[in-house]
């Protein structure tokens, strides 16, 4: 399989261009289009302050059908009042009109709008109108078009983030591919994270919605960079059915296979977000076990992942494992320190209430690697588990966010 971008999926076209929003000249307008109407589901931020595109997207996704996504980067269209809503709706209307004109018929309500970037600025609609007209004539299904789309949605990200998988349902090959953006303001609670997944699977609307909710909880809701839930977080999945498989229904073996494949794509994207966190030099994987419940495991894992003391220790390669254990202790999760067990990589540093007999130099060597794995058994006697992705906290993170607006 050569093309592994979002355009690897049958019947999807994509592209991006610079329309003039970003002063850097980088791509700032992107479009994803299904050549036929697609079953669609989406999950949005739970922040009470949301962008106008989130409001419009929630309205449009209620039908469970979508044909296109239109995204601008460089301006979030958040805290922009009635004008912001008018602009978001116009992005959909203009996209539907232009795409219908080139033979891909759709209604305005079948377009999902997205914006990412600085909060509190109005969209330059003159530039976006012109851009949509030009971009709709330059979308395609090549790998280059797919990569251009992945580039066009970025803000402070340093690299594109894509994932793709295939599996068989009977004699039909199903493709699922996606891309996302997210580097800072990352603590999805859906939910500036945006994620798009396309598939050629035929699936019922309720089956897709349930799969999307389940997968969101175990992937995107388990990644954090700075504990700041964005106003724009959105994860959308479009399934156009062109694989011509028997329609997937909730609870069947086909649905379970689809859900596993969707989870593998989203887990890869979530991991890539953490690895590309603003100023990040390390990917941190935190695995909590032995919890009374999965919810307790998540509380402990997130407490460790979001602790500035933990994140700075990891940045410096400081073998201060006490920060990991103590963060779990204040998380609110049930924990028995006398039965707890903490590992850094494969090295046991704390067991049954006391430190192990290890050389801190060995722990330091593990913590200086690019991928740092922390495993903590809470000793609560349960089977609750959770895995969370995060990154270290560097001086560069401060620099990026101190200068973000300017």
C-alpha positions in Angstrom: 0.0 0.0 0.0 1.8 3.1 -1.2 -0.4 6.0 -0.3 -1.0 6.0 3.5 -2.5 9.5 3.7 -6.2 10.2 4.2 -6.7 10.0 0.4 -5.8 6.3 0.5 -9.4 5.8 1.2 -11.6 5.2 -1.9 -13.7 8.1 -2.9 -12.0 10.8 -0.8 -10.4 13.9 -2.2 -8.3 16.4 -0.3 -6.0 19.4 -0.6 -4.7 22.6 0.9 -3.3 26.0 0.0 -2.2 29.3 1.3 -5.1 31.8 1.1 -3.4 34.6 3.1 -4.3 34.1 6.8 -0.8 33.1 7.9 1.8 35.7 7.5 4.4 32.9 7.1 3.0 31.9 3.7 2.3 28.3 5.0 -0.9 26.5 4.0 -3.8 27.8 5.9 -6.9 26.5 4.1 -7.7 22.8 3.7 -10.5 20.7 2.4 -11.5 17.0 2.7 -14.3 15.8 0.4 -16.2 12.5 -0.1 -17.3 12.0 -3.7 -20.6 10.5 -2.3 -22.5 11.5 0.9 -20.9 9.7 3.9 -22.3 8.5 7.2 -20.6 10.8 9.7 -20.1 11.2 13.5 -18.1 13.7 15.5 -17.1 14.5 19.0 -16.5 18.1 20.2 -14.8 19.9 23.0 -16.6 20.1 26.4 -15.1 23.6 27.0 -17.9 26.0 27.7 -16.1 28.6 25.5 -16.3 27.2 22.0 -15.5 28.4 18.5 -18.2 29.2 16.1 -17.3 26.2 13.9 -18.0 23.9 16.9 -21.5 25.4 17.2 -22.2 25.0 13.5 -20.6 21.6 13.4 -22.8 20.3 16.2 -25.8 21.5 14.2 -24.8 19.9 10.9 -23.6 16.5 12.4 -27.1 15.8 13.8 -28.2 14.5 10.4 -25.4 11.9 10.5 -24.4 12.7 7.0 -21.5 14.7 5.8 -19.8 15.2 2.4 -17.0 17.6 3.2 -14.8 19.3 5.8 -13.5 22.8 5.3 -10.7 24.0 7.7 -8.8 27.2 8.1 -5.7 27.5 10.3 -4.2 30.7 11.8 -7.4 32.0 13.2 -9.7 30.1 15.6 -12.9 32.0 15.1 -13.5 31.8 18.8 -15.1 34.6 21.0 -16.4 36.3 17.8 -20.1 36.5 18.5 -22.8 36.5 15.8 -20.3 37.4 13.1 -18.2 34.3 13.8 -21.3 32.1 13.3 -22.2 33.9 10.1 -18.6 33.4 8.8 -18.6 29.7 9.8 -21.9 29.1 8.0 -20.7 31.0 5.0 -17.6 28.7 4.8 -20.0 25.7 4.6 -22.3 27.4 2.1 -19.5 28.5 -0.2 -17.8 25.1 -0.1 -21.1 23.3 -0.9 -21.8 25.7 -3.8 -18.4 25.4 -5.4 -18.1 21.6 -5.0 -21.6 21.1 -6.4 -20.5 23.3 -9.3 -17.7 20.9 -10.1 -20.0 17.8 -9.9 -19.9 16.7 -6.3 -23.4 17.5 -5.2 -24.0 18.4 -1.6 -26.1 20.6 0.7 -24.7 23.3 3.0 -25.7 21.1 6.0 -23.4 18.3 4.7 -20.3 20.5 5.2 -18.5 20.6 8.6 -16.5 23.8 9.3 -13.3 23.9 11.4 -11.0 26.8 12.5 -7.8 26.7 14.5 -5.3 29.3 15.6 -5.4 32.5 17.7 -8.6 33.2 19.7 -10.5 36.5 19.5 -9.9 37.5 15.9 -12.5 37.6 13.0 -11.9 35.5 10.0 -10.6 37.3 6.9 -13.6 36.1 4.8 -12.5 37.9 1.6 -9.4 35.7 1.6 -11.3 32.6 2.6 -14.0 33.1 -0.1 -11.3 33.4 -2.8 -9.4 30.5 -1.3 -12.4 28.1 -1.3 -13.1 28.8 -4.9 -9.5 28.1 -5.9 -9.0 25.1 -3.5 -12.1 23.2 -4.7 -10.6 23.0 -8.2 -7.3 21.6 -6.8 -8.3 18.8 -4.6 -7.3 15.2 -5.5 -6.8 11.7 -4.4 -3.0 11.4 -4.6 -0.7 11.0 -1.7 0.5 14.5 -2.3 -3.0 15.9 -1.9 -3.4 13.9 1.3 -0.2 15.2 2.7 -1.0 18.8 1.7 -4.3 18.4 3.6 -2.4 17.2 6.7 -0.1 20.2 6.4 -2.9 22.7 5.9 -4.5 22.1 9.3 -1.3 22.7 11.4 -0.6 25.6 13.7 2.4 25.3 16.0 2.9 21.6 15.0 6.3 20.7 13.7 5.2 17.8 11.6 2.2 16.2 10.0 0.4 13.4 11.9 -1.1 10.6 9.8 -2.1 7.0 10.3 -3.6 4.3 8.1 -4.8 0.7 8.4 -6.6 -2.0 6.3 -8.6 -5.0 7.4 -10.9 -7.5 5.7 -14.6 -8.0 6.3 -15.4 -11.2 4.3 -14.1 -10.6 0.8 -14.1 -6.8 1.2 -11.0 -4.8 2.1 -11.7 -1.9 4.4 -9.4 1.1 4.6 -9.3 3.6 7.5 -7.0 6.6 7.4 -6.7 9.8 9.3 -4.7 12.8 10.2 -4.8 15.3 13.0 -3.2 18.5 14.3 -2.4 19.4 17.9 0.7 20.5 19.7 -0.3 22.9 22.5 -3.5 23.6 24.3 -3.9 19.8 24.4 -6.0 18.1 27.1 -8.9 16.8 25.0 -12.1 16.4 27.0 -14.6 15.6 24.4 -14.6 15.3 23.5 -6.5 23.3 19.4 -6.9 19.4 18.6 -8.5 18.6 15.3 -8.7 15.0 14.0 -10.2 13.7 10.7 -10.7 10.0 9.9 -12.0 8.7 6.5 -13.1 5.2 5.8 -14.8 3.4 2.9 -16.7 1.1 5.2 -20.4 0.9 5.0 -21.7 1.3 8.6 -25.0 2.4 10.2 -25.0 5.9 11.8 -25.7 4.6 15.4 -22.9 2.0 15.0 -20.4 4.7 13.9 -21.4 7.1 16.6 -20.9 4.5 19.3 -17.5 3.4 17.9 -16.4 7.1 17.7 -17.4 7.8 21.3 -15.6 4.6 22.6 -12.5 5.2 20.6 -12.3 8.9 21.7 -12.3 7.9 25.3 -9.4 5.4 25.0 -7.2 7.5 22.6 -7.7 11.2 22.2 -9.0 11.6 25.8 -5.8 9.9 27.0 -3.3 12.4 25.6 -2.3 15.7 27.4 0.4 18.3 26.7 -0.5 21.2 29.0 -3.8 20.3 30.7 -5.6 23.0 28.7 -8.7 21.8 26.9 -9.1 23.7 23.6 -12.1 25.7 22.5 -11.9 24.0 19.1 -11.3 20.3 19.8 -13.2 18.2 17.2 -12.8 14.6 16.0 -14.8 13.7 12.9 -15.2 10.4 11.1 -16.7 10.1 7.6 -17.6 6.6 6.2 -18.7 6.7 2.6 -19.5 2.9 2.1 -17.5 2.6 -1.2 -15.9 -0.7 0.0 -19.4 -2.1 -0.6 -19.3 -4.4 2.4 -22.5 -5.6 4.2 -23.5 -2.7 6.4 -21.8 -2.9 9.8 -24.2 -2.9 12.7 -23.6 -2.3 16.4 -22.5 -5.2 18.5 -21.6 -7.6 15.7 -18.2 -9.1 15.0 -17.8 -6.8 12.0 -18.4 -3.8 14.3 -15.8 -5.0 16.8 -13.3 -5.5 14.0 -14.1 -2.0 12.7 -13.8 -0.5 16.2 -10.4 -2.1 16.7 -9.1 -0.8 13.4 -10.4 2.7 14.1 -8.8 2.6 17.6 -5.4 1.6 16.1 -5.5 4.7 13.8 -6.6 7.1 16.5 -4.1 5.6 19.1 -1.3 6.3 16.6 -2.6 9.9 16.1 -2.9 10.5 19.8 0.7 9.2 20.4 2.0 11.5 17.6 0.3 14.5 19.2 2.1 13.9 22.5 5.4 13.3 20.7 5.0 16.7 18.9 3.9 18.6 21.9 5.0 22.2 22.0 8.7 22.3 22.9 8.7 18.5 23.5 12.0 16.6 23.4 10.5 13.3 24.8 7.4 11.2 24.4 6.1 9.9 27.8 3.9 6.9 28.1 2.3 6.4 31.5 0.6 3.1 32.3 -1.4 2.7 35.5 -2.5 -0.7 36.7 -3.9 -2.3 39.9 -6.5 0.4 40.2 -9.9 -0.1 41.8 -11.6 1.0 38.6 -10.5 2.2 35.1 -11.7 5.7 36.2 -9.3 5.6 39.2 -6.5 4.5 36.9 -7.2 7.5 34.6 -7.2 9.9 37.6 -3.8 8.7 38.7 -2.3 8.6 35.1 -3.5 12.1 34.3 -2.2 13.4 37.6 1.3 12.1 36.8 1.1 13.2 33.2 0.0 16.8 34.0 2.4 17.4 36.9 4.9 20.1 36.0 7.3 18.5 38.5 7.1 15.2 36.7 7.4 16.8 33.2 10.4 18.9 34.1 12.1 15.9 35.8 11.7 13.9 32.6 13.0 16.8 30.5 16.1 16.9 32.6 16.5 13.1 32.9 16.3 13.5 36.7 15.6 10.1 38.3 13.2 11.6 40.8 10.6 8.8 40.7 9.1 10.1 44.0 7.3 12.7 41.9 5.5 9.9 39.9 4.3 8.1 43.1 3.3 11.2 44.9 1.3 12.6 42.0 -0.7 9.4 42.0 -1.2 9.8 45.7 -2.9 13.1 45.4 -5.0 12.2 42.4 -8.0 11.0 44.4 -7.6 7.5 43.1 -7.7 4.7 45.7 -4.0 3.7 46.4 -2.2 1.4 48.9 1.5 2.6 49.0 2.5 -0.5 50.9 1.4 -2.7 47.9 2.2 -0.2 45.1 4.9 -0.8 42.5 6.6 1.8 40.2 8.8 1.1 37.2 10.8 3.5 35.0 11.2 1.6 31.8 11.8 -2.0 33.0 13.6 -0.8 36.2 11.7 -1.3 39.5 12.3 1.8 41.6 9.6 1.5 44.3 7.9 -1.6 45.6 5.7 -2.3 48.7 6.2 1.0 50.4 10.0 1.3 50.0 12.6 2.1 47.3 14.3 -0.8 45.6 18.0 -1.4 45.6 18.9 0.1 42.2 21.5 2.5 40.9 19.9 5.9 40.2 22.4 6.2 37.3 20.6 3.4 35.5 17.3 5.1 36.0 18.8 8.3 34.8 20.0 6.6 31.6 16.4 5.3 30.9 14.9 8.8 31.5 17.4 10.4 29.1 15.9 8.3 26.2 13.4 9.9 23.7 10.6 7.5 24.8 10.1 7.3 28.5 7.8 4.7 29.9 6.4 4.9 33.5 4.4 2.1 34.9 2.6 2.3 38.3 0.6 -0.4 40.0 -1.6 1.4 42.6 -1.8 -1.6 44.8 -5.5 -1.1 45.2 -6.3 -4.7 44.3 -8.4 -4.0 41.3 -8.1 -4.6 37.6 -8.5 -1.0 36.5 -6.0 0.2 33.9 -5.3 3.3 31.9 -2.6 4.4 29.4 -1.9 8.1 28.9 0.5 9.9 26.4 2.2 13.1 27.3 5.6 14.8 26.8 8.2 16.7 28.8 8.0 20.4 29.7 10.9 22.3 28.3 12.1 25.9 28.1 11.0 26.0 24.5 7.3 25.5 25.6 7.5 28.7 27.5 9.1 30.5 24.6 6.5 29.3 22.1 3.5 30.3 24.3 5.0 33.6 25.5 5.3 34.7 21.9 2.3 32.8 20.4 0.0 35.9 19.6 2.8 37.9 18.1 
